[in-house]
């Protein structure tokens, strides 16, 4: 049973059915009376899952519809959530902000790089731990960074041609070897995916790991198909066996 997850002032409650709504509200009120804190009800969001997805549940919770998302610690969660929709909205916000950097053309090259790393890439990195990013989005983000790095007068709405004074492969190299230390966004995104795998096979405990174990190593009849557990990921599996494992993981848009 997994009931409540708390981090600082962010609380996520997992309810079994409609009858659980009132008890959890009583618990929240009791918590407020004991601590002197008060919930901001206007920020409360709810996600209906399973057989409750098409039912009407009581307020004041803002129940999220299909294709929309609630946020837990800033991460979007929802039914039929399309990560591309979230990324496009986030990119629109960042490009609008970047359009106001009118003094960028007066910055030194290294000053530009500092801005790109912190204010552009830095505003996207957090969600890579949780959300899939397709190739088209990765290309769009890299193109925006190239505008900010190389264009004399960057413009996202009407991208202007620019001339690199350092080849791409050299520019992403370390300064100690004659490079400029630029970030290749595609490689950066791939490294986050690799980090997730490293965290999964690490022996440390986390509540999400048994869930993924069940998806990968248990069939529809509840039978364990891989008694080796996570160690199977280090084996040289045939392509067919690899596909069988991957097929068991829900697709990103359905999570």
N, C-alpha and C positions, 0 to 999 in steps of 0.2 A: 504494500500500500504506500503510495506516494501522495501526500496531502498538500503540503505547503513548501514553497521555496521562497526564501527571503535573502535579499542582499541590500544592505543599508535600508533605505526607505522604499525599496521596490519589492512588492509581495505578489507572488503568483500562487493561486489556489486551484487545486484540481478537484472538481466536484463529480460525484458519481451520477447524480440525477437531479431533476428539478427540485426534489424535496431537500436537497443539500443547500439550496440558496439561502434560506432563512437561518439555518444554524451557522453558516459561515459569516453572515452579517452580524449575528449576535456575538460571535467570537471577535470580530473586528471592533465592535462597539466596546466589548469588555477590555480589549487591548488598549483602546483609546482612554478609557476611564482609569486604567492602571498606570499608564505612562504619561498622560497629559497630551498625547498626540491625537491628531484627527485626520481621518482619511479625506482626501480631496475626491469626492464622489464624481465630480465632473470628468475626472481622468480615468475612471474605472471602465475597463473594456472587458468583454467576454467573448469567448470563441466556442460555438456549439459544435460538437463533434458526434460522429456515429449516428445513432437513430434520432438524436435531438437536433440535427442540422436544419431540418425543415419545420421545427416547432416554434411557437411563440413563447418566449420566456419573459418573466417580469423585469421591470426596471428597478432602480435607476441605472442599471448596467447598460452600457452601449454595446449591444451584441453585434459582432462583425459579420457581414454577409460574405458569401462566396466570392473569391477573387480579391477581396479587401484584406486588410491585415490589422491586427492588434500588435502592440510592441511589448516585449519583455526584455528589460535591460537594453533597450534600443533596437533589439532584433525584431524584424517582422515575422509574425507567425499567423497562419491562416489556412483555410480550406481552398484548394485550387489556387494557391498563391503563385503568381508568376513572378519569379525574381527579376525578370527583365523590366517589368513595370516599375518595380521599386527602384532599380538602378537608374532607369531613365528619369524618374522624378528627382532622384538624388543628383544626377548629372546636371539636370536643368538648373537646380539651385546653385551648384558650384560654378557653372558657366556664367550664370547671372552675376554671381559675386566677382568672378574673375574679370568680367567686363568693366568693372569699376577700378581696376588696377591701371589707371591712366598713366601713372608715373613709372610704370615698369620699363618703358623704353629708356629711361634715364638711369636705370640700375646697371651695375656692373654685371658681367656674366655670372659670377659666383653669387651675387645678390639675387639674381633671377633663379638660380638653382635652389637657393635656400627657400625662396617663396614657393617654388613648385613642389619641393619635398614636403614642406610643412603645411601649406595652405591648399594645395591641390591634391597630391597623392595622399597626404595626411588625413583628408576628410573622407577618403574612400576606404582606407585600409581596415578599419574596425569591422566592417561587415563581411570581409573576406573569410573570417573564421567560421561563418555560418551560411553564407549565401553563394550559390553558384553564379559565375560570371561567364557568359558565352564569348566566343571569339570576336564577334562584331563589337561588343561593348569594350573589350580589351583594346581593340584597334582604335576605337573612337577616343578612348582615354589617352592612349599613347599619342594620337594625332594632336589632341589638345595640349599635351605637355610639350610636344615639338613646337607648336605655335608659341607657347610661352617662353621656351628656351631660345628659339632661333629667329622668330619674326621680329622685325624692327618695331612694328605696331600690331600686336596680337589682336585678332578679331575672330571670335568663335562663330558668329553669324555668317560672316563672309571671309572664310579662311584665305589668307594671302600666301602667295608663293614665297618661299624663303630659301636661302642658300646656307647649307651647313659649312662651317669652316673646319670641322673635324668629322671624319667618317663615323658612322653610327657605332660600329664595332669598337672603334678606338675610344669614342666618347663614353661608353659605358664601362670602360676599363678603369682600374685604380690610378690615381694621380702618380703613384710611385713608379708606374710603368708608362707614363706619358698620357694616360687617359684623363677624363674629366670627372669621373665618379658619378655619371648620370645613372638613373634607374631605368632598366628595361621592364616595363609594366607587365608584360606577358610572363616573363620569367618570375617576377615577384608574385603574381597570382598563383603560378604553379607551385611555388615554394610553400604557400599556405596550404595547398592541398596535401603536399608531402608532410607538412607538420601535423596535419590531422591524423594521418596514418601512423606517424611516430607516436603521437599521444595515445592512440588506440592500442598499440602493441606494448606500450609501457606498462609495467606491472602495477602501477598506482591504480587506486580504485576511483571510479566515478560512476554516477547513476546511469549515464547514457551508454556505458560500455556493455552491460548485460543485455540492454535492448538490442544493440547492434549484433551481439553474439547470437541472440535468438533469431534475428532476421537471417543471418548468414549460415548458421550451423544447425538449424532445426527445420524439418520439413513440415508439410501441412498436417501430417498425422501426429506431430509432436515428437518425432523421433530425432535423435541427434545423428546427423549425417557425417560430422567431422569431429571425432573425439579428441583430435589434436588441438582443437580450439584455435586461438589466434596464431598458433605456431604454423598453421597451414599456409599463412600468408608468406612465410619464408621459403616454402617449398616451390620447386620448379614444376608448377602445374601445367598440364596441357591446356591449350587455348579453350577447348570445350569446357573444361572444368572451371576455368576462370570466368567464362561467360555465365555458367550456372550460378556461381556465387554472386556476381554483379546483378544478375536478373532478380535476385531476392531483395535488393535494396529498392525502396520506393523512389520513383523518379522525382527530381527536384520540384517540379510544378505541382506535385500531389502531396507534398509534405507540409 
